[in-house]
Amino acid sequence: MADFATFVTTVYVFVDRLAPELPPEPRRGGRPPALTRSEVLTLALIAQLGRFSSERDFYRFASQCLRPLFPGLPHRSQLHRAFKRQHSVLVALGHRWAAALDARRVPYEVIDGTALPLRTNGRRGGVVTEFTARGKSTRLGWVIGCRLLVTTTPTGIITGTAVAPANAHDSTLAEAFFHQRALPDPATAMVGVPASGRYLGDAGFAGRLQRGRWAACYAAVVEAPPKADQVERWTRTHRRWHASARQIVETVIGRLLRGMRLERERPRTLLGLLTRVAAKVALHNCCILWNRECGQPDLAFESVIGW
């Protein structure tokens, strides 16, 4: 397990290594920023660690312990605005690291959705309602928040994400996800780039008509356990293999929700939420890249740094 200073330095080196390939920064008037873009990106990634209860808690730690590494650390509100300005770059970082890990050469991707609570039930105010709704989750019951869709490789590399209100069904969110992948746009770059076009999903993606439409319109072939009223039948062996292969996405989502405190985030704006998701995805792929360079198992994050 690396000490914290080594962890911060390594993340900075990984970020700075990709700096020439990242989208250029827009020109802004006024005084030059106190931090370089690589420093802002490094702090945005470090801030996602589950050891910090919130970004406010991370800033307290950074102001006390990280000033020797980041002497130009600005006020907390300025730093958080700087994080949000780097949203598109954080997305690009996550995808670049996924590509460096050969995520586009896998035989299939695993797809799944999870509830993302953004407000305590019964509490008024505190979050913008434009991107939230009240929905039901098998994991949490009724929640007020969003629905997060995640795709991973068989080894746990995150290849794409999408966010919708909590009352959106996984199949509806997948429809938009596949459409955005088929028609790439910088505004929806979080969905990523498809690998083989084959996806493993759960029963929420099992509709025969919708799977046929996805294959015909978006070249997305989704394999999901057939429903009882469908003619298609799977052998016991195939069902067991499918269920085993899908376990990886459950592990990855658990790392995002708990290891990187995504389920405890309470952003007030859509950009704030998307920035946090992009930073957590990028940090996740960065840790896998570090593990591979050190000869460790991909998801052995405890070997990188204790949460």
C-alpha positions in Angstrom: 0.0 0.0 0.0 1.4 3.4 -1.0 1.5 6.3 1.4 -0.7 9.3 0.6 2.0 11.6 -0.8 3.1 8.8 -3.2 -0.5 8.3 -4.3 -1.0 12.0 -5.0 2.3 12.2 -6.9 1.5 9.2 -9.0 -2.0 10.5 -9.9 -0.4 13.8 -10.9 2.2 12.0 -13.1 -0.6 10.0 -14.8 -2.6 13.1 -15.5 0.4 15.2 -16.7 1.4 12.4 -19.0 -1.9 12.8 -20.9 -1.9 16.6 -20.7 -0.7 17.1 -24.4 -3.6 14.9 -25.6 -6.4 16.5 -23.6 -8.8 19.1 -25.1 -7.3 22.6 -25.0 -8.5 25.0 -22.3 -10.7 27.9 -23.3 -9.2 31.3 -22.9 -10.5 33.2 -19.9 -9.9 36.8 -19.0 -8.5 38.1 -15.7 -5.6 37.0 -13.6 -3.9 33.7 -14.5 -5.2 30.7 -12.4 -3.3 29.8 -9.2 -3.2 26.1 -10.2 -2.2 24.5 -13.5 -4.8 22.3 -15.2 -2.9 19.1 -14.2 -3.0 20.3 -10.5 -6.8 21.0 -10.7 -7.4 17.6 -12.3 -5.3 15.8 -9.7 -7.1 17.5 -6.8 -10.5 16.7 -8.5 -9.5 13.0 -8.6 -8.1 12.8 -5.1 -11.3 14.5 -3.8 -13.3 11.4 -4.7 -11.7 9.1 -2.2 -14.2 7.6 0.2 -11.9 8.5 3.2 -13.4 12.1 2.8 -17.0 12.5 3.7 -17.5 15.3 1.2 -15.7 17.8 -1.0 -15.8 20.2 2.0 -14.0 17.6 4.1 -11.4 17.1 1.4 -10.7 20.8 1.2 -10.1 20.9 4.9 -7.6 18.1 4.5 -6.0 19.7 1.4 -5.6 23.1 3.1 -3.8 21.5 6.1 -1.8 18.7 4.5 -1.4 19.3 0.8 -0.3 22.9 0.6 3.4 21.8 0.2 2.4 20.0 -2.9 -0.1 22.6 -4.1 1.1 26.0 -2.8 -1.4 27.8 -5.0 -4.5 26.2 -3.5 -7.3 28.7 -3.8 -10.4 29.2 -1.7 -12.8 26.2 -1.5 -15.5 27.8 -3.7 -12.9 28.7 -6.4 -11.5 25.2 -6.4 -15.0 23.6 -6.8 -15.8 25.9 -9.7 -12.4 24.9 -11.2 -13.5 21.3 -10.8 -16.7 21.8 -12.7 -14.9 23.7 -15.5 -12.8 20.6 -16.1 -15.9 18.3 -16.5 -15.2 17.5 -20.2 -11.5 16.9 -19.5 -12.3 14.5 -16.6 -14.5 12.6 -19.0 -11.7 12.5 -21.6 -9.3 11.3 -18.9 -11.5 8.3 -18.0 -11.9 7.3 -21.6 -8.1 7.7 -22.4 -7.2 5.5 -19.5 -9.8 3.0 -20.5 -8.4 2.9 -24.0 -4.8 2.5 -22.6 -6.2 -0.6 -20.8 -7.4 -2.1 -24.1 -11.1 -1.6 -23.1 -12.2 -1.4 -26.7 -10.9 -4.9 -27.6 -13.0 -6.9 -25.2 -15.6 -9.4 -26.5 -18.5 -7.9 -24.5 -19.4 -5.2 -22.1 -21.6 -5.6 -19.0 -24.4 -3.1 -18.5 -26.4 -2.3 -15.4 -28.2 0.5 -13.7 -28.4 1.6 -10.0 -30.3 4.2 -8.0 -28.4 7.3 -7.0 -30.1 9.1 -4.0 -29.5 12.8 -4.0 -31.9 13.8 -1.2 -33.3 12.2 1.9 -36.9 11.1 1.6 -39.2 13.7 3.2 -36.7 16.5 3.1 -37.7 19.6 1.2 -35.3 21.6 -0.9 -31.6 21.2 -1.1 -31.3 19.9 -4.6 -32.4 21.1 -8.1 -35.4 19.1 -9.2 -34.7 19.4 -13.0 -32.7 16.3 -13.1 -34.1 14.4 -10.1 -37.3 12.4 -9.5 -38.8 9.9 -7.1 -38.2 6.4 -8.2 -38.1 2.9 -6.7 -35.0 0.8 -6.4 -34.7 -2.9 -5.3 -31.6 -1.9 -3.3 -32.9 1.2 -1.5 -36.7 1.2 -2.0 -38.1 4.6 -2.8 -35.5 7.3 -3.5 -35.3 10.9 -4.7 -32.5 11.3 -7.1 -31.2 9.8 -10.3 -30.6 6.6 -12.1 -27.0 5.8 -13.1 -26.2 3.4 -16.0 -22.7 1.9 -16.1 -20.9 -0.3 -18.6 -17.7 -2.2 -17.8 -15.4 -4.6 -19.4 -15.1 -8.2 -18.1 -12.1 -7.1 -15.9 -13.9 -4.0 -14.4 -12.8 -1.1 -16.5 -15.5 1.5 -16.8 -16.3 2.3 -20.5 -19.3 4.5 -20.2 -21.9 6.1 -17.9 -25.3 7.8 -18.3 -27.5 9.6 -15.8 -31.3 10.1 -15.9 -34.0 10.9 -13.3 -34.7 8.0 -10.8 -38.1 7.2 -12.3 -36.4 6.2 -15.6 -36.4 2.5 -16.3 -33.1 0.8 -17.2 -34.3 -0.1 -20.7 -35.4 3.5 -21.4 -32.0 4.8 -20.2 -30.3 2.1 -22.3 -32.2 3.3 -25.4 -30.7 6.8 -25.0 -27.3 5.4 -24.1 -27.1 3.3 -27.3 -28.4 6.1 -29.4 -25.8 8.5 -28.1 -23.1 5.9 -28.7 -24.2 5.4 -32.2 -24.2 9.2 -32.9 -21.2 10.5 -30.9 -21.4 14.1 -29.7 -19.0 16.0 -27.3 -22.0 17.0 -25.1 -22.7 13.3 -24.4 -19.1 12.0 -24.3 -19.7 10.2 -21.0 -21.4 7.3 -22.7 -18.0 6.3 -24.2 -17.3 4.3 -27.3 -18.6 0.8 -27.9 -16.2 -2.2 -28.1 -17.7 -5.2 -29.8 -21.3 -4.0 -29.6 -22.3 -7.0 -27.4 -23.7 -6.3 -23.9 -24.7 -8.5 -21.0 -27.7 -7.2 -19.1 -30.1 -8.4 -16.5 -33.9 -9.0 -16.7 -34.5 -5.2 -17.0 -33.1 -5.3 -20.6 -34.9 -8.5 -21.6 -37.7 -7.2 -23.8 -37.6 -9.0 -27.1 -38.9 -6.0 -29.2 -36.6 -3.5 -27.6 -33.5 -5.7 -28.0 -34.4 -6.2 -31.7 -34.6 -2.4 -32.1 -31.3 -1.8 -30.4 -29.6 -4.3 -32.6 -31.1 -2.9 -35.8 -30.8 0.8 -35.1 -27.7 1.0 -32.9 -25.8 -2.3 -33.6 -26.1 -3.0 -29.9 -26.7 -6.7 -29.2 -27.9 -7.2 -25.6 -28.0 -10.6 -24.0 -30.5 -10.8 -21.1 -32.2 -13.7 -19.4 -35.5 -14.4 -21.3 -38.7 -13.7 -19.6 -41.2 -16.5 -18.8 -43.5 -15.5 -21.7 -40.8 -15.6 -24.3 -40.2 -18.5 -26.7 -36.4 -18.2 -26.2 -34.9 -20.5 -23.6 -31.4 -20.7 -22.1 -29.7 -23.8 -20.8 -28.7 -24.0 -17.2 -25.0 -23.7 -18.1 -25.6 -20.5 -20.1 -27.6 -19.0 -17.3 -24.9 -19.7 -14.8 -22.2 -18.3 -17.1 -24.2 -15.2 -17.8 -24.9 -14.6 -14.0 -21.2 -15.1 -13.2 -20.0 -12.8 -16.0 -22.4 -10.0 -14.8 -21.0 -10.0 -11.3 -18.2 -7.6 -12.3 -20.5 -4.7 -12.9 -22.0 -5.2 -9.4 -18.5 -5.0 -7.9 -17.7 -1.9 -9.9 -20.9 -0.1 -9.0 -20.2 -1.0 -5.3 -16.8 0.7 -5.6 -18.3 3.8 -7.0 -21.2 4.0 -4.5 -19.2 3.2 -1.3 -15.5 3.2 -2.1 -15.8 6.6 -3.8 -18.9 7.8 -1.7 -21.1 8.4 -4.8 -24.2 7.3 -2.8 -23.4 10.0 -0.2 -23.0 12.9 -2.7 -25.6 15.7 -2.5 -24.8 18.0 -5.5 -27.1 20.9 -6.1 -26.6 21.2 -9.9 -26.6 18.8 -12.8 -23.0 19.9 -13.7 -21.9 19.2 -10.2 -23.3 15.7 -10.3 -21.8 14.9 -13.8 -18.4 16.3 -12.7 -18.4 14.0 -9.7 -19.4 11.0 -11.7 -16.7 11.7 -14.4 -14.0 12.2 -11.7 -14.9 8.9 -9.9 -14.9 7.0 -13.2 -11.5 8.5 -14.1 -10.0 7.7 -10.7 -11.4 4.1 -10.9 -9.6 3.6 -14.3 -6.5 5.3 -13.1 -6.2 2.9 -10.1 -6.6 0.0 -12.5 -3.8 1.4 -14.7 -1.5 1.8 -11.7 -2.3 -1.8 -10.5 -1.4 -3.1 -14.0 1.9 -1.2 -14.0 2.7 -2.6 -10.6 1.7 -6.2 -11.5 -1.3 -6.2 -9.1 -4.9 -7.5 -9.7 -7.0 -4.8 -11.5 -9.5 -4.2 -8.7 -7.1 -4.6 -5.8 -7.4 -0.9 -4.9 -6.3 -1.6 -1.3 -2.8 -2.2 -2.8 -2.9 1.4 -4.2 -4.1 3.2 -1.1 -6.4 2.3 1.8 -9.8 3.8 1.5 
